[in-house]
């Protein structure tokens, strides 16, 4: 009898010991059974991870296709408004500051700054209003490489369909919502030069505005109270802030005025709020510094975003590619490398 109990306990302990391993085997078997069932029900030879991701992104693509056209004019208005605000601040703050410092230097900076501004405006307008180019209709395209599934028309080489504009674009790079236009064969140059001159403009403003920001924000300007003063208060040695005996006389405060008390006699009330001139000076100093910080943060953000984008597009242009072609060529290169083949793209240029 004792032998049977020992055997049962030993068997129970063995099952407890093997429980994690048996659980893993059971879960793996159920998972494999689920995969086998799903594969048997929904198997498709052409289904892969890329196809699944494309299906999952269909709602996002639908939103982009239907709302980018609506957001385009709003974003264009935003670009014009932000650029105009920065230019206005440069005229109001930067121009008087450097004119007092050196009229000769200011004249040179005005010529250089207006040259950059004119190029920014010109290339932005041309990139926005210039048609990117579409395949000609009604003629035989001997170089057609495929048929557009949405336009049901032959596609020239390097042509892609834009879902926002609902047409095929020659040498399409992308649809730019900030221009409310596609970037293609005829306006790619204007788009790239707009980014270059906008980046130069931000460098121009940041390099000249650094001195103004240092004087007004760090040192405090004419009114004082800059960041260096606040930093001195924070870093001041606490040991030197010993409580000293108060000197003066008691006062009474009623919310708007302060009244000194001399031996039980109340003196003339003194207003707590600053005078109108002091309030106007303080408000003007606030908006002055706010404009400087606003311009600095906006130009810095534009410099890094457009500067990086311009650098990337310059690299693509040096290789004769658009952003879409760069993606396609990269995928084809990786695919052919797996089978030990070399991928190259050649274009034939015909003289008119």
C-alpha positions in Angstrom: 0.0 0.0 0.0 2.8 2.4 0.9 4.5 1.5 -2.4 1.4 2.5 -4.4 1.2 5.9 -2.6 4.9 6.6 -3.3 4.3 5.7 -6.9 1.4 8.1 -7.2 3.2 10.9 -5.5 6.2 10.4 -7.8 4.0 10.4 -10.8 2.3 13.6 -9.7 5.6 15.4 -9.1 6.8 14.2 -12.5 3.6 15.7 -14.1 4.2 19.0 -12.2 7.8 19.1 -13.4 6.8 18.5 -17.0 3.9 20.9 -16.9 5.7 23.9 -18.5 7.1 21.8 -21.3 3.8 20.1 -22.0 2.1 23.6 -22.0 4.6 24.9 -24.5 4.0 21.9 -26.8 0.2 22.3 -26.5 0.3 26.0 -27.3 2.7 25.4 -30.3 0.4 22.6 -31.6 -2.7 24.9 -31.3 -0.8 27.7 -33.1 0.4 25.5 -35.9 -3.2 24.1 -36.2 -4.6 27.6 -36.4 -2.0 28.6 -39.1 -2.7 25.5 -41.1 -6.5 26.2 -40.9 -6.2 29.8 -42.0 -3.8 28.8 -44.8 -6.2 26.2 -46.0 -9.1 28.6 -46.0 -7.4 31.8 -47.4 -4.3 30.6 -49.2 -3.2 32.8 -52.1 0.0 32.4 -54.1 0.4 36.2 -54.5 -0.1 37.1 -50.8 3.0 38.3 -49.0 3.8 40.8 -46.2 3.9 43.7 -48.6 0.4 42.9 -49.9 -0.9 42.6 -46.3 0.6 46.0 -45.4 -0.9 47.6 -48.5 -4.3 46.3 -47.6 -4.0 47.6 -44.0 -3.0 51.0 -45.3 -6.0 51.3 -47.6 -8.0 53.5 -45.1 -5.0 55.8 -44.7 -4.6 56.0 -48.5 -8.3 56.8 -48.8 -8.0 59.7 -46.3 -5.0 61.1 -48.2 -6.7 60.9 -51.6 -9.9 62.6 -50.4 -8.6 65.2 -48.0 -5.2 66.3 -49.4 -6.9 68.2 -52.2 -9.0 70.0 -49.6 -6.1 70.7 -47.3 -3.9 72.0 -50.2 -5.2 75.6 -50.3 -5.1 75.8 -46.5 -1.5 74.6 -46.4 -0.5 77.1 -49.1 -2.1 79.9 -47.2 -0.2 78.7 -44.1 3.1 78.8 -45.9 2.4 82.3 -47.2 1.2 83.5 -43.8 4.2 82.1 -41.9 6.7 83.5 -44.4 5.1 86.9 -44.4 5.1 87.0 -40.6 8.8 86.2 -40.4 9.6 88.8 -43.1 7.5 91.4 -41.3 9.4 90.8 -38.0 12.7 91.1 -39.8 11.6 94.5 -41.2 10.2 95.7 -37.8 13.0 94.5 -35.5 16.1 93.6 -37.5 16.2 96.5 -39.9 16.2 99.3 -37.3 18.7 97.4 -35.1 21.3 97.1 -37.8 20.6 100.5 -39.2 21.5 102.1 -35.9 24.6 99.8 -35.8 25.9 100.4 -39.4 23.9 102.0 -42.2 26.5 100.7 -44.8 26.2 97.2 -43.6 22.4 97.5 -43.5 22.3 98.5 -47.2 24.4 95.5 -48.2 22.2 93.2 -46.0 19.0 94.6 -47.6 20.3 93.9 -51.1 21.3 90.3 -50.2 18.1 89.7 -48.2 15.8 91.0 -50.9 17.6 88.9 -53.5 16.9 85.8 -51.4 13.3 86.8 -50.8 12.6 87.5 -54.5 14.0 84.0 -55.4 11.9 82.4 -52.6 8.7 84.1 -53.8 9.4 83.4 -57.5 10.2 79.7 -57.2 7.3 79.1 -54.8 4.8 80.7 -57.2 6.3 78.9 -60.2 6.3 75.5 -58.5 2.7 76.0 -57.4 1.2 77.2 -60.8 3.4 75.3 -63.3 1.8 72.2 -64.6 4.1 69.2 -63.8 3.3 67.6 -67.2 1.0 64.8 -68.3 1.2 62.3 -71.2 -0.2 63.7 -74.4 -3.5 62.2 -75.5 -4.6 61.3 -79.0 -1.1 60.4 -80.2 0.9 57.2 -80.5 3.4 56.8 -77.7 6.1 54.5 -79.0 8.0 54.5 -75.7 5.0 53.4 -73.7 6.0 50.8 -71.2 2.6 50.1 -69.5 -1.0 51.1 -69.2 -2.3 53.1 -66.3 -5.0 51.0 -64.5 -6.8 54.2 -63.4 -6.5 56.4 -66.5 -6.8 53.4 -68.8 -4.2 55.0 -71.1 -0.6 54.3 -72.1 2.1 55.5 -69.7 5.3 57.0 -70.9 8.6 56.0 -69.2 9.0 57.5 -65.7 5.3 58.3 -65.5 3.2 57.6 -62.4 -0.4 58.2 -61.5 -1.2 60.7 -58.8 -4.3 59.7 -56.8 -4.8 63.3 -55.5 -4.7 65.0 -58.9 -6.3 61.9 -60.5 -4.0 62.0 -63.5 -0.7 60.6 -64.7 2.4 62.9 -64.1 5.5 62.9 -66.2 8.6 62.0 -64.1 6.5 62.3 -61.0 8.4 62.9 -57.8 5.5 63.3 -55.3 2.4 65.3 -54.6 3.3 68.3 -52.4 0.4 69.5 -50.3 2.4 72.7 -49.4 2.3 73.6 -53.1 -1.1 72.1 -53.8 0.5 70.6 -56.9 2.4 67.6 -58.1 6.1 67.9 -58.5 7.0 66.5 -61.9 8.9 67.1 -65.1 8.2 70.8 -65.6 8.2 72.1 -62.1 10.8 69.9 -60.3 13.4 72.6 -60.8 11.3 75.3 -59.2 10.5 73.1 -56.3 14.1 72.2 -55.6 15.3 75.9 -56.0 12.5 77.0 -53.6 13.9 74.7 -50.9 17.4 75.9 -51.5 16.6 79.6 -51.3 14.3 79.1 -48.3 17.1 77.3 -46.5 19.5 80.1 -47.4 16.9 82.6 -46.1 16.7 80.8 -42.8 20.5 80.8 -42.5 20.5 84.5 -43.3 17.9 85.3 -40.6 19.4 83.0 -38.0 22.9 84.3 -38.4 21.8 88.0 -38.2 19.2 87.4 -35.5 21.5 85.6 -33.2 23.1 88.9 -32.0 19.6 90.5 -31.5 18.4 87.4 -29.5 21.5 87.5 -27.3 21.1 91.1 -26.5 17.3 91.2 -26.0 16.6 87.7 -24.5 19.9 86.8 -22.7 21.0 90.2 -21.5 17.5 91.7 -21.2 18.0 94.6 -23.6 17.2 98.2 -22.4 14.5 97.1 -19.9 16.6 94.4 -18.3 15.3 91.1 -16.8 17.0 88.8 -19.3 17.7 85.1 -18.9 21.1 85.8 -17.4 19.5 87.7 -14.5 17.0 84.9 -13.9 19.9 82.4 -14.0 21.9 84.4 -11.5 18.9 84.4 -9.1 18.6 80.6 -9.5 22.3 79.9 -9.0 22.8 82.4 -6.3 24.4 80.8 -3.2 21.8 80.0 -0.7 24.2 80.5 2.2 24.3 84.2 1.3 20.6 84.5 1.6 20.5 84.8 5.4 17.4 86.4 6.8 18.2 90.0 7.7 16.4 92.2 10.1 13.6 94.0 8.3 13.9 97.8 8.1 11.0 100.2 7.4 7.5 100.6 8.6 4.2 98.6 8.5 1.8 99.1 5.7 -1.8 98.2 4.9 -2.9 96.8 1.5 -6.4 96.7 0.2 -5.7 95.1 -3.2 -5.2 98.2 -5.3 -3.2 100.5 -3.0 -0.6 100.3 -0.3 -0.9 102.7 2.7 2.1 103.3 5.1 1.3 103.5 8.8 3.3 105.9 11.0 2.6 105.3 14.7 -1.0 104.6 14.1 -1.5 107.3 11.5 -2.2 106.1 7.9 -0.2 107.9 5.2 -1.1 108.6 1.6 -2.0 105.6 -0.5 0.4 104.4 -3.1 -1.0 102.4 -6.2 0.3 98.9 -6.5 -0.2 98.6 -10.3 2.4 100.2 -12.5 1.6 103.4 -14.4 0.2 103.4 -17.9 3.6 104.2 -19.4 5.3 101.4 -17.5 2.6 98.9 -18.5 2.9 99.9 -22.1 6.7 99.5 -21.9 6.4 96.1 -20.3 3.8 94.9 -22.9 6.0 96.2 -25.8 9.0 94.4 -24.3 7.0 91.2 -24.0 5.9 91.2 -27.7 9.3 92.3 -28.8 10.9 89.3 -27.2 8.1 87.0 -28.2 8.6 87.9 -31.9 12.3 87.2 -31.6 11.7 83.8 -30.1 8.9 83.0 -32.6 11.1 83.8 -35.5 14.0 81.9 -34.1 12.1 78.7 -33.5 10.3 78.8 -36.8 13.4 79.5 -38.9 15.3 76.8 -37.0 12.6 74.2 -37.7 12.4 75.2 -41.4 16.2 75.1 -41.7 16.4 71.5 -40.5 13.3 70.2 -42.3 13.8 71.9 -45.7 17.6 71.7 -45.4 17.5 68.0 -45.0 14.9 67.6 -47.7 16.8 69.8 -50.1 20.0 67.8 -49.4 18.2 64.5 -50.1 16.6 65.8 -53.3 20.0 67.2 -54.5 21.5 63.7 -54.0 18.6 62.2 -56.0 19.0 64.8 -58.8 22.7 64.0 -59.0 21.8 60.4 -59.6 19.0 61.3 -62.1 16.3 59.8 -59.9 13.0 61.0 -58.4 11.9 60.0 -55.0 9.5 57.3 -56.4 12.2 56.0 -58.7 14.7 55.8 -55.8 12.3 53.6 -53.9 11.6 51.4 -56.9 15.3 51.1 -57.8 16.2 50.2 -54.3 13.7 47.4 -54.1 14.8 46.1 -57.5 18.4 46.2 -56.5 17.7 44.2 -53.4 15.6 41.7 -55.3 18.2 41.1 -58.0 21.1 40.9 -55.5 19.4 37.8 -54.0 19.8 36.0 -57.3 23.3 37.4 -58.0 22.2 39.8 -60.7 23.0 43.5 -61.2 20.4 46.2 -61.6 21.0 49.4 -63.7 18.8 52.0 -65.2 19.6 53.7 -68.6 17.7 56.5 -70.3 18.0 57.5 -73.9 18.0 61.2 -74.6 16.7 62.2 -78.0 17.5 65.6 -79.5 14.7 67.6 -80.9 
